[in-house]
């Protein structure tokens, strides 16, 4: 294909700065490679004098391949690198000039997180190392340190800034700044660098060693940067430094496709480029070789709402894209009453397009978040539509891989009931859920592995032959437990696949995508064995725990070539194109998503980025929507629903309204023509009843059970209906240690014996539970802080001590037809003859705490009044970490209203189908391995 006029201008440009503004689908990669070939073929540059920088290894590889196609059989290598790869080479070659050991180890995200965790107590953290969850800030701290380095902020610069601040803000900022400096010191001490260090230290090298900078300036006469809109401050500083003398810098980008601010991309780079280079030449590519005009008109109507913070507006140029294709297409917006009908429409439309000759692989379903695609997948399955999910969370989120992970976890710890339960539920063993429940309930408070070893009563099983599946699982686990003691994880993995019939089952059921994913997981297991000296199942499980805790992914190559619909996030779709695109869940607060700012923002006084004046978050989300719709060649369908989870009525995305301004784009409102229940049956194979609700004694409820249901009904199901046991972590052990100490202390006080600080110390030692902590350092520090809390409690309450009327008083109380049980930590008799109920809290006091309507305190007040016959006037929560008691009068607490709230939750429990409520708590839920929504 010949180059068009604008492309030719860019390709034939030789010297001086050039900004190529390349709209979506305008052939920018072809322009870059053609320009490189043109420089070489005309003798303007040798191959070794050209530097081309990209963002991913894949993009660099593709560019190198295109160059190879246009070059003779042999030539000196052209430097086509990622920014990180380029800087890594420089530091290996010349980093010793600023004291770096060229043999440094480059840490990936998991290794960096583990390094920080192992050295956590060296960073002199206080506020940002809460002992209840000491690792909770690690990801945020590492992200913050990376951002600081991307903006070239030196540790001492940050410390000097922090010292000028007053009060709590100053203390917290100084804590961050000191930790930032310590991070540098410990990393260098261990001879480690992370990826953000590569550019930071390269720029430090260039700044301090003029001779090194001169060498690279002379080596690279021509520099090109792809996807320039995604560069961060330090990356732009790097290319400016290399090209400062020659100004032979060509950047290719599109400000309308800048969608990576969350990983440091600076939109201001492309907006400020013409201010930095006065002799700049601009070429605008507007001939689109991908999409029909209907799609381009819709995208243009949308993106103009980001004016005036766009190059088009600022530079007085036109970026309106023109289709080079003659074929017409369609842009349709569809609104549905429920998400079930939305999903059904998408599936049916894909089926219809396929019947008209569109390949499944040429269709894509794009979402703002992968959490929104589950109903769509359920709709595709009964129509036998092949699909492939490219989940940004990695291969570990796939159901078939969760199966394999559960096997590893169960072998590492046979008493991990969650993992053993998932194995029992694997389709290959054909054990119905009803019989799994009978197995779970065959012995009270026993682990599932013990129940398996004991065996099952055949007469009680639902389906004849089920005992064979259960015995197969039991025998297999016993065999693998022994096998794993002397074998590597790879050998164990292969033994499971061979002995379980897992792969044979997939072949029988034509589960080709799942088999491909299992093969990808096998490659990751092999990689683990190659990279780690310790290769046992336990070592592999510890590695998986690190991946999970560090919020990292087990990356995988998802280039499966079977003709299947692609399901992916909009971020993952960048650079791709499809005949038909479905943008789903186009409702406000999903797309655009809510603004989640970073935990630690770089202070404005230190930041070097120029931030646009408009609504930065809304503009970023609009660019993301723009990227989504410009993936479509011919057919674009934007779908939304008025109802998703809960009773909330969702509003149409404002971005849809901006597209509807284009002639020919209309909103198609769909009536509720499909019975929702029938639709559910269609989407999912008939599910076996998980339990008989009348058999569950709802009369035995508690406040913690109510709170669990309100958090997630499915978690309530797992924990209290299926009675799946979970292990107790260090936070619970710490709370029990403190509660036990106070109970024993007040018991002595109540008996009129003498008390002292020494007695409290003795009781604390007796009640201390040392289990579940991350390290001995963590346990020691937690124990120390616990004693400090008790010391402060002693000082505050000892003058004079108030003898409690009741301690750890248990109760059972009937509200309507429901029995509630619980235990009140402490009840004091006040001077006016009334009583105060007190509950201890070992967590931190929240700033927005409101006691009015607090259901826990209300339940305790009801119990004290109606069971203990006490006249209660006050209810309190005592926060031991803050040494503060927060109180409320019974009148203000509004017990009647709280009682109604409790009973409303009971009604919801009785009527519930125990559907999951995905969200932030999923990341630390005990049941995430078996939850379908996690």
SULDA-V344871 format. One record per run of one state. SS is the DSSP state (@ for helix, = for strand, . for the rest). FROM is the first residue (numbers start at 0). LEN is the number of residues. If there is no record, write none. Layout:
# SULDA-V344871
ss=SS from=FROM len=LEN
ss=SS from=FROM len=LEN
This chain:
# SULDA-V344871
ss=. from=0 len=4
ss=@ from=4 len=8
ss=. from=12 len=5
ss== from=17 len=5
ss=. from=22 len=5
ss=@ from=27 len=14
ss=. from=41 len=5
ss=@ from=46 len=3
ss== from=49 len=5
ss=. from=54 len=2
ss=@ from=56 len=14
ss=. from=70 len=8
ss== from=78 len=4
ss=@ from=82 len=16
ss=. from=98 len=6
ss== from=104 len=2
ss=. from=106 len=2
ss=@ from=108 len=10
ss=. from=118 len=1
ss=@ from=119 len=3
ss=. from=122 len=8
ss=@ from=130 len=3
ss=. from=133 len=4
ss=@ from=137 len=13
ss=. from=150 len=4
ss=@ from=154 len=9
ss=. from=163 len=3
ss=@ from=166 len=24
ss=. from=190 len=1
ss== from=191 len=2
ss=. from=193 len=1
ss=@ from=194 len=14
ss=. from=208 len=1
ss=@ from=209 len=10
ss=. from=219 len=2
ss== from=221 len=4
ss=. from=225 len=2
ss=@ from=227 len=3
ss=. from=230 len=2
ss=@ from=232 len=10
ss=. from=242 len=6
ss== from=248 len=5
ss=. from=253 len=1
ss=@ from=254 len=3
ss=. from=257 len=3
ss=@ from=260 len=3
ss=. from=263 len=3
ss=@ from=266 len=10
ss=. from=276 len=4
ss== from=280 len=5
ss=. from=285 len=1
ss== from=286 len=2
ss=. from=288 len=4
ss=@ from=292 len=14
ss=. from=306 len=4
ss=@ from=310 len=5
ss=. from=315 len=6
ss== from=321 len=2
ss=. from=323 len=6
ss== from=329 len=7
ss=. from=336 len=2
ss=@ from=338 len=17
ss=. from=355 len=4
ss=@ from=359 len=3
ss== from=362 len=5
ss=. from=367 len=2
ss=@ from=369 len=3
ss=. from=372 len=1
ss=@ from=373 len=8
ss=. from=381 len=5
ss== from=386 len=4
ss=. from=390 len=4
ss=@ from=394 len=3
ss=. from=397 len=1
ss=@ from=398 len=14
ss=. from=412 len=4
ss=@ from=416 len=8
ss=. from=424 len=2
ss=@ from=426 len=3
ss=. from=429 len=3
ss=@ from=432 len=8
ss=. from=440 len=7
ss=@ from=447 len=7
ss=. from=454 len=3
ss=@ from=457 len=3
ss=. from=460 len=5
ss=@ from=465 len=19
ss=. from=484 len=4
ss=@ from=488 len=12
ss=. from=500 len=1
ss=@ from=501 len=7
ss=. from=508 len=3
ss=@ from=511 len=20
ss=. from=531 len=5
ss=@ from=536 len=13
ss=. from=549 len=15
ss== from=564 len=5
ss=@ from=569 len=4
ss=. from=573 len=4
ss== from=577 len=6
ss=. from=583 len=3
ss== from=586 len=1
ss=. from=587 len=1
ss== from=588 len=2
ss=. from=590 len=2
ss== from=592 len=1
ss=. from=593 len=22
ss=@ from=615 len=14
ss=. from=629 len=2
ss== from=631 len=10
ss=. from=641 len=1
ss== from=642 len=1
ss=. from=643 len=5
ss== from=648 len=1
ss=. from=649 len=2
ss== from=651 len=1
ss=. from=652 len=1
ss=@ from=653 len=6
ss=. from=659 len=7
ss== from=666 len=3
ss=. from=669 len=6
ss=@ from=675 len=8
ss=. from=683 len=9
ss=@ from=692 len=3
ss=. from=695 len=5
ss== from=700 len=1
ss=. from=701 len=1
ss=@ from=702 len=9
ss=. from=711 len=1
ss=@ from=712 len=9
ss=. from=721 len=8
ss=@ from=729 len=21
ss=. from=750 len=6
ss=@ from=756 len=11
ss=. from=767 len=8
ss=@ from=775 len=22
ss=. from=797 len=8
ss== from=805 len=10
ss=. from=815 len=2
ss== from=817 len=12
ss=. from=829 len=5
ss== from=834 len=7
ss=. from=841 len=13
ss=@ from=854 len=12
ss=. from=866 len=5
ss== from=871 len=8
ss=. from=879 len=4
ss== from=883 len=6
ss=@ from=889 len=4
ss=. from=893 len=1
ss=@ from=894 len=17
ss=. from=911 len=8
ss=@ from=919 len=5
ss=. from=924 len=10
